[in-house]
Amino acid sequence: MPTSPTKPVSIRLAQGEIELLQARALTLSSTVTAVARHMIRTCLEEGDKRTLARRMMQIERRMAALEQVTQESNRLLLQIKEPTDNLLVMFDALLKTLTTTHKGDLS
């Protein structure tokens, strides 16, 4: 976000580009001006293609790291699933036994 006062800028776009801008603004529930402003600022901040490529590589590395963490989490969850399922079966059997025994005592 700029810290200094802003000034209006006028640009010319082809009708098709304006329609794309309007469609994006509609999708984002925003105004055409706000979307155009955001796109211009983003482009200015990201700089050239090399800078963008470096940023994309950073994102790719982060995604790979997250994928590894996710795979490890899934592996750990699978390790505890079988013992947990066994405990549930034993609990259900115990509950059934206690309920059956308790009903027999009331007769």
C-alpha contacts under 8 A as a table, 3 or more apart, distances in Angstrom:
res1	aa1	res2	aa2	distance
2	P	5	P	7.43
2	P	6	T	7.52
13	L	17	E	5.97
13	L	18	I	6.23
14	A	17	E	5.23
14	A	18	I	6.35
15	Q	18	I	5.06
15	Q	19	E	6.20
16	G	19	E	5.05
16	G	20	L	6.26
17	E	20	L	5.03
17	E	21	L	6.15
18	I	21	L	4.99
18	I	22	Q	6.09
19	E	22	Q	4.98
19	E	23	A	6.07
20	L	23	A	5.05
20	L	24	R	6.20
21	L	24	R	5.17
21	L	25	A	6.16
21	L	32	V	6.22
21	L	35	V	7.29
21	L	36	A	7.21
22	Q	25	A	5.01
22	Q	26	L	6.12
22	Q	31	T	7.85
22	Q	32	V	5.65
23	A	26	L	5.06
23	A	27	T	6.17
24	R	27	T	5.01
24	R	28	L	6.18
24	R	32	V	7.98
24	R	35	V	7.47
25	A	28	L	5.13
25	A	29	S	5.86
25	A	30	S	4.87
25	A	31	T	5.41
25	A	32	V	5.33
25	A	34	A	7.96
25	A	35	V	5.96
26	L	29	S	4.96
26	L	30	S	6.25
26	L	31	T	7.50
27	T	30	S	7.74
30	S	34	A	6.59
30	S	35	V	6.85
31	T	34	A	5.19
31	T	35	V	6.27
32	V	35	V	5.21
32	V	36	A	6.08
33	T	36	A	5.16
33	T	37	R	6.00
34	A	37	R	5.06
34	A	38	H	6.09
35	V	38	H	5.11
35	V	39	M	6.13
36	A	39	M	5.09
36	A	40	I	6.14
37	R	40	I	5.24
37	R	41	R	6.13
38	H	41	R	5.17
38	H	42	T	5.97
39	M	42	T	5.14
39	M	43	C	6.12
40	I	43	C	5.16
40	I	44	L	6.17
41	R	44	L	5.04
41	R	45	E	6.09
42	T	45	E	5.12
42	T	46	E	6.06
43	C	46	E	5.25
43	C	47	G	6.23
44	L	47	G	5.45
46	E	51	T	6.39
46	E	52	L	5.98
47	G	51	T	6.00
47	G	52	L	6.93
48	D	51	T	5.41
48	D	52	L	6.38
49	K	52	L	4.95
49	K	53	A	5.97
50	R	53	A	4.96
50	R	54	R	6.15
51	T	54	R	5.13
51	T	55	R	6.21
52	L	55	R	5.04
52	L	56	M	6.14
53	A	56	M	5.04
53	A	57	M	6.19
54	R	57	M	5.07
54	R	58	Q	6.28
55	R	58	Q	5.08
55	R	59	I	6.28
56	M	59	I	5.00
56	M	60	E	6.09
57	M	60	E	4.92
57	M	61	R	6.16
58	Q	61	R	5.14
58	Q	62	R	6.21
59	I	62	R	5.08
59	I	63	M	6.12
60	E	63	M	5.06
60	E	64	A	6.19
61	R	64	A	5.05
61	R	65	A	6.23
62	R	65	A	5.07
62	R	66	L	6.17
63	M	66	L	4.99
63	M	67	E	6.07
64	A	67	E	4.97
64	A	68	Q	6.33
65	A	68	Q	5.15
65	A	69	V	6.36
66	L	69	V	5.03
66	L	70	T	6.07
67	E	70	T	5.00
67	E	71	Q	6.12
68	Q	71	Q	5.11
68	Q	72	E	6.19
69	V	72	E	5.13
69	V	73	S	6.14
70	T	73	S	5.03
70	T	74	N	6.15
71	Q	74	N	5.08
71	Q	75	R	6.16
72	E	75	R	5.02
72	E	76	L	6.24
73	S	76	L	5.15
73	S	77	L	6.14
74	N	77	L	5.02
74	N	78	L	6.15
75	R	78	L	5.17
75	R	79	Q	6.33
76	L	79	Q	5.02
76	L	80	I	6.57
77	L	80	I	5.36
77	L	81	K	6.12
78	L	81	K	5.05
78	L	82	E	7.26
79	Q	82	E	6.68
79	Q	83	P	7.82
80	I	83	P	5.58
80	I	84	T	6.04
81	K	84	T	5.11
81	K	85	D	6.04
82	E	85	D	5.06
82	E	86	N	6.17
83	P	86	N	4.99
83	P	87	L	6.19
84	T	87	L	5.07
84	T	88	L	6.25
85	D	88	L	5.05
85	D	89	V	6.32
86	N	89	V	5.15
86	N	90	M	6.23
87	L	90	M	5.05
87	L	91	F	5.99
88	L	91	F	5.02
88	L	92	D	6.10
89	V	92	D	5.15
89	V	93	A	6.20
90	M	93	A	5.06
90	M	94	L	6.09
91	F	94	L	5.03
91	F	95	L	6.01
92	D	95	L	5.04
92	D	96	K	6.04
93	A	96	K	5.05
93	A	97	T	6.08
94	L	97	T	5.01
94	L	98	L	6.05
95	L	98	L	5.16
95	L	99	T	5.97
96	K	99	T	5.13
96	K	100	T	6.02
97	T	100	T	5.15
97	T	101	T	6.03
98	L	101	T	5.10
98	L	102	H	5.95
99	T	102	H	5.13
99	T	103	K	6.20
100	T	103	K	5.24
100	T	104	G	6.32
101	T	104	G	5.14
101	T	105	D	6.41
102	H	105	D	5.20
102	H	106	L	6.68
103	K	106	L	5.35
103	K	107	S	6.90
104	G	107	S	5.55
